[in-house]
């Protein structure tokens, strides 16, 4: 199933890239030049820092860190008779 709007955007992107022989640096420079010529104000923000999520760490040192408490609780208990 093709979406005509998506196809149009992809064709425009490909045509623009072909003008610069698919050179990403040249494409970037052209986009920045178009922004400058537009007279509009463009904002840039510094990257956000992400704090580590310590809540997902394993409580028991002998279990892998990817195993969460809910996964341990859902696991069937080992049969001591075996």
Buried (B, 14 or more C-beta within 10 A) or exposed (E): EEEEEEEEEEEEEEEEBEEBEEEEEEBEEBEEEEEEEEEEEEEEEEEEEEEEEEEEEBEEEEEEEEBBBEEEEEEEEEEEEE
